[in-house]
Amino acid sequence: MPMLNVNKINAFYEKLHALHDVSLKIDKGECVVLIGSNGAGKTTILNMIIGVLHPKSGTITFEGKQIEGYPPYRIVELGIALAPEERAIFPLMSVMDHLLLGAQSSRKAWDCRYDTLERVFQLFPRLKERKDQRAGTLSGGESQMLNIARALMSKPALLLLDEPSLGLAPKLVLNIFSTLRKLHEEGMTILLSEQHVRHALNLCDRAYVIENGRIVIEGSGSELLADDGVKKKYLGA
């Protein structure tokens, strides 16, 4: 049984049919990436999984439990966390306040918050240096580190990331992907939406290409890196 099974979900924004019979699965310990242009449906899929949006039809099953229709707080309690594209950083709150907020998602996460905090500071030493600093004064790269770290504080079994490298300088993009690789090597199950396609395909076990709300290609990262259509459309080859 896969950890996450999305089966033929359809989604609408009023009359706009945004997702068409989308199906995907993630096994425990996998890193899976969604690639596609802006507006293709990647963020909508992540928002469906986390419960921000609900499908018109289809099912979403996490660790054997059907969760479509659940509110986001319940889904986070079950072990899914999202680092959203917009980051949702509260400018007047400190870095530490954000991290402790992430740990309040469940009793389990709260009880081991100090151990998780130590690991987060190992992954993002810059956040430790700035733990008492207001989040609104962080750089773009530091804000993204905080966005991911806050999600990790909830002790997720499945980590969702929406465009984690968006708007970052090339050096910071490499740092973010290096951190994701460490998490993956430690056994974290990851689903990410990403426009830095080459980095993402080199990281992931499997990938899905989304076009106009439909999955059009599925394969391993290496298979998609060698696919002529993917190379032409997404890799500039």
GIQUIJO-V527760 format. One line per field, one symbol per residue. burial: b if it has 16 or more other C-alpha atoms within 10 Angstrom, else e. A space follows every 10 residues. Layout:
burial: ???
This chain:
burial: eebbbbbbbb bbeeeeebbb ebbbbbbbbb bbbbbbeeeb bbbbbbbbbb bebbbeebbb bbbeeebbbb ebeebbbbbb bbbbbebebe eeebbbbbbb ebbbbbeebb eebeebbeeb eebbeebbeb bebbbeebeb bbbbbbbbbb bbbbbbbbbb bbbbbbebee ebbeebbeeb bebbeeebbb bbbbbbbeeb bbbbbbbbbb bbbbbeeeeb beebbeeeeb eeebeee
